[in-house]
Amino acid sequence: MINMNEKKLNLNQSIDFIRILIYAAIVGLGAGFLGTLFTFSVNSVTQIRLNHPWLIYFLPIGGIVIVLLYKLAKYKDAGTDLVINSIHSEQHLPVRVGPLIFVSSVITHLFGGSAGREGAALQIGGSVGSFVSKTLHLKEEDKKTLIMAGMSGCFSALFGTPLTAAIFPLEVVHVGYMEYAALLPCVIASLVGQSVAIAMNLVEPIHHIGTIPNLDAITAIAVIVLSLLAGLVSRLFVYSLHKTHHVFAMIENAYVRAIVGAVIIIVLTLLVGNQDYNGAGAHMIERALEGDVPLYAFLLKILFTAITLSAGYKGGEIIPSLIIGATLGSAFGTVFGLPAGLWAEVGMVAVFCGVTNCPITSLLIGFELFNFQASSFLLIAVAISYIVSGYSGLYKAQTIIFSKTCRKRIERNTN
């Protein structure tokens, strides 16, 4: 029989959990609002840049402003790795992380740096969760839960993908192990974040890929080949980011580093002859689905993004990875005379899986962005890309618990 002390303990645990769920809803509300505001801001400055292409010539000034902001705040940015480390450790995210990444990412997009939005979303959402937990003097494990809930709320607001947003923070921190105690708080924060975005009239579109062929022997072989390529390209993208960062780190002066990176981006833009690879470039996904992208588009997006982020400009790597995958898949379809839409979707999800090491999240984002179209194709693509990508990844703080090829516990960080 359960004694009175055990009953009291169970009751206290239940009350504590309900309290965390309420806090998660509050975090989701704040993260969702800030995420929606951030999306509107990025969309607005992107439209301004498209209407005034000459703004790219002010990218060096934007870089100087970003460096100055971080110096004035006395904060050395570690990107999304800082958020992951705060879940691994007992440290709190500084409150200034949110405003800094918000403003600097908007500046990056205004002047044509190649970056995504989700890096800011994860940091903004994580800082909201950290702030709430610090303000309420919560326990360490509750702090970690609310940081993940904040990430879910902001991610859901930005992408309109509540399933993906709820699972991503759980999967990205420890690959192969999930803290399921944080699942319901993340689900609540994700749904609240999405609801805030919808209430503020921010609705992300669902992509359509046209006719989907049957998964027969020929199409299965095509999926396998593209998935192998996507795994290799994901490794190329991660390697390019790390290597370019190392090269730019040789320039000790942060102001000079930003200016050099900006000049290179401007020159590359002039050589390309358009601004398809500047900013987030989300329109390239739609073009990839229609088969209207150059065969080398994925290589240019890798180059633009690696230089932008290594030079000190702010943003994320996930949207660029989606574009890289979509353009790779579209090129694959074009070369082999296959429908571009399907293969752009497969490439997009496969590369996302390769760079994040998150197969479940990758499946979910494919399901949500494409309304569960071609699910069997995505299942094969994710499984293969996850293995081929090896132990590389966007986030160095990410821990891979188990080997990708055998039942062996390895507990190592990505490289």
ChimeraX attribute file (.defattr): number of C-alpha atoms within 10 A of each C-alpha:
attribute: neighborCount
match mode: 1-to-1
recipient: residues
	/A:1	4
	/A:2	6
	/A:3	7
	/A:4	9
	/A:5	9
	/A:6	11
	/A:7	11
	/A:8	11
	/A:9	11
	/A:10	12
	/A:11	12
	/A:12	12
	/A:13	12
	/A:14	12
	/A:15	12
	/A:16	13
	/A:17	17
	/A:18	13
	/A:19	11
	/A:20	21
	/A:21	22
	/A:22	15
	/A:23	22
	/A:24	32
	/A:25	24
	/A:26	23
	/A:27	37
	/A:28	38
	/A:29	27
	/A:30	24
	/A:31	35
	/A:32	34
	/A:33	25
	/A:34	26
	/A:35	33
	/A:36	29
	/A:37	18
	/A:38	23
	/A:39	21
	/A:40	15
	/A:41	19
	/A:42	24
	/A:43	17
	/A:44	15
	/A:45	19
	/A:46	23
	/A:47	14
	/A:48	15
	/A:49	20
	/A:50	19
	/A:51	10
	/A:52	11
	/A:53	14
	/A:54	12
	/A:55	14
	/A:56	25
	/A:57	16
	/A:58	15
	/A:59	26
	/A:60	22
	/A:61	17
	/A:62	25
	/A:63	30
	/A:64	18
	/A:65	16
	/A:66	25
	/A:67	22
	/A:68	14
	/A:69	16
	/A:70	17
	/A:71	12
	/A:72	9
	/A:73	12
	/A:74	10
	/A:75	13
	/A:76	10
	/A:77	14
	/A:78	9
	/A:79	18
	/A:80	25
	/A:81	18
	/A:82	21
	/A:83	28
	/A:84	25
	/A:85	18
	/A:86	20
	/A:87	24
	/A:88	15
	/A:89	12
	/A:90	13
	/A:91	15
	/A:92	22
	/A:93	23
	/A:94	14
	/A:95	15
	/A:96	14
	/A:97	23
	/A:98	20
	/A:99	15
	/A:100	20
	/A:101	25
	/A:102	25
	/A:103	17
	/A:104	23
	/A:105	26
	/A:106	25
	/A:107	25
	/A:108	30
	/A:109	32
	/A:110	26
	/A:111	28
	/A:112	32
	/A:113	32
	/A:114	31
	/A:115	31
	/A:116	27
	/A:117	28
	/A:118	23
	/A:119	23
	/A:120	30
	/A:121	34
	/A:122	28
	/A:123	29
	/A:124	35
	/A:125	32
	/A:126	38
	/A:127	29
	/A:128	31
	/A:129	32
	/A:130	31
	/A:131	20
	/A:132	20
	/A:133	23
	/A:134	16
	/A:135	9
	/A:136	11
	/A:137	11
	/A:138	15
	/A:139	11
	/A:140	15
	/A:141	13
	/A:142	21
	/A:143	26
	/A:144	26
	/A:145	28
	/A:146	34
	/A:147	34
	/A:148	34
	/A:149	39
	/A:150	40
	/A:151	38
	/A:152	40
	/A:153	46
	/A:154	39
	/A:155	36
	/A:156	33
	/A:157	35
	/A:158	28
	/A:159	26
	/A:160	26
	/A:161	22
	/A:162	28
	/A:163	19
	/A:164	25
	/A:165	32
	/A:166	29
	/A:167	24
	/A:168	24
	/A:169	29
	/A:170	26
	/A:171	21
	/A:172	22
	/A:173	25
	/A:174	23
	/A:175	22
	/A:176	19
	/A:177	14
	/A:178	15
	/A:179	12
	/A:180	11
	/A:181	13
	/A:182	25
	/A:183	18
	/A:184	17
	/A:185	28
	/A:186	34
	/A:187	25
	/A:188	25
	/A:189	37
	/A:190	36
	/A:191	25
	/A:192	28
	/A:193	38
	/A:194	33
	/A:195	23
	/A:196	25
	/A:197	28
	/A:198	16
	/A:199	12
	/A:200	13
	/A:201	10
	/A:202	19
	/A:203	16
	/A:204	14
	/A:205	10
	/A:206	11
	/A:207	17
	/A:208	16
	/A:209	18
	/A:210	13
	/A:211	11
	/A:212	13
	/A:213	10
	/A:214	12
	/A:215	14
	/A:216	9
	/A:217	9
	/A:218	9
	/A:219	14
	/A:220	16
	/A:221	12
	/A:222	19
	/A:223	23
	/A:224	17
	/A:225	14
	/A:226	25
	/A:227	31
	/A:228	21
	/A:229	23
	/A:230	34
	/A:231	27
	/A:232	17
	/A:233	27
	/A:234	30
	/A:235	23
	/A:236	17
	/A:237	28
	/A:238	24
	/A:239	17
	/A:240	18
	/A:241	21
	/A:242	17
	/A:243	14
	/A:244	19
	/A:245	18
	/A:246	12
	/A:247	12
	/A:248	21
	/A:249	15
	/A:250	9
	/A:251	14
	/A:252	9
	/A:253	11
	/A:254	19
	/A:255	19
	/A:256	17
	/A:257	21
	/A:258	28
	/A:259	19
	/A:260	18
	/A:261	24
	/A:262	28
	/A:263	16
	/A:264	15
	/A:265	26
	/A:266	21
	/A:267	12
	/A:268	17
	/A:269	18
	/A:270	11
	/A:271	9
	/A:272	12
	/A:273	9
	/A:274	11
	/A:275	18
	/A:276	20
	/A:277	28
	/A:278	27
	/A:279	30
	/A:280	28
	/A:281	20
	/A:282	16
	/A:283	11
	/A:284	21
	/A:285	26
	/A:286	19
	/A:287	18
	/A:288	29
	/A:289	24
	/A:290	18
	/A:291	24
	/A:292	16
	/A:293	21
	/A:294	14
	/A:295	17
	/A:296	12
	/A:297	21
	/A:298	25
	/A:299	15
	/A:300	16
	/A:301	23
	/A:302	24
	/A:303	19
	/A:304	22
	/A:305	30
	/A:306	25
	/A:307	26
	/A:308	28
	/A:309	23
	/A:310	22
	/A:311	27
	/A:312	25
	/A:313	28
	/A:314	30
	/A:315	32
	/A:316	24
	/A:317	28
	/A:318	20
	/A:319	23
	/A:320	31
	/A:321	32
	/A:322	26
	/A:323	32
	/A:324	31
	/A:325	33
	/A:326	36
	/A:327	34
	/A:328	31
	/A:329	35
	/A:330	34
	/A:331	26
	/A:332	23
	/A:333	22
	/A:334	18
	/A:335	11
	/A:336	10
	/A:337	9
	/A:338	16
	/A:339	21
	/A:340	27
	/A:341	25
	/A:342	28
	/A:343	32
	/A:344	32
	/A:345	30
	/A:346	29
	/A:347	35
	/A:348	32
	/A:349	33
	/A:350	38
	/A:351	36
	/A:352	33
	/A:353	31
	/A:354	35
	/A:355	29
	/A:356	27
	/A:357	32
	/A:358	24
	/A:359	26
	/A:360	16
	/A:361	25
	/A:362	26
	/A:363	22
	/A:364	22
	/A:365	24
	/A:366	25
	/A:367	20
	/A:368	18
	/A:369	20
	/A:370	18
	/A:371	13
	/A:372	14
	/A:373	20
	/A:374	21
	/A:375	16
	/A:376	12
	/A:377	22
	/A:378	27
	/A:379	19
	/A:380	16
	/A:381	30
	/A:382	29
	/A:383	18
	/A:384	24
	/A:385	30
	/A:386	28
	/A:387	17
	/A:388	22
	/A:389	28
	/A:390	20
	/A:391	19
	/A:392	21
	/A:393	24
	/A:394	25
	/A:395	22
	/A:396	17
	/A:397	22
	/A:398	25
	/A:399	22
	/A:400	22
	/A:401	17
	/A:402	17
	/A:403	17
	/A:404	19
	/A:405	10
	/A:406	7
	/A:407	8
	/A:408	10
	/A:409	12
	/A:410	12
	/A:411	15
	/A:412	17
	/A:413	17
	/A:414	17
	/A:415	16
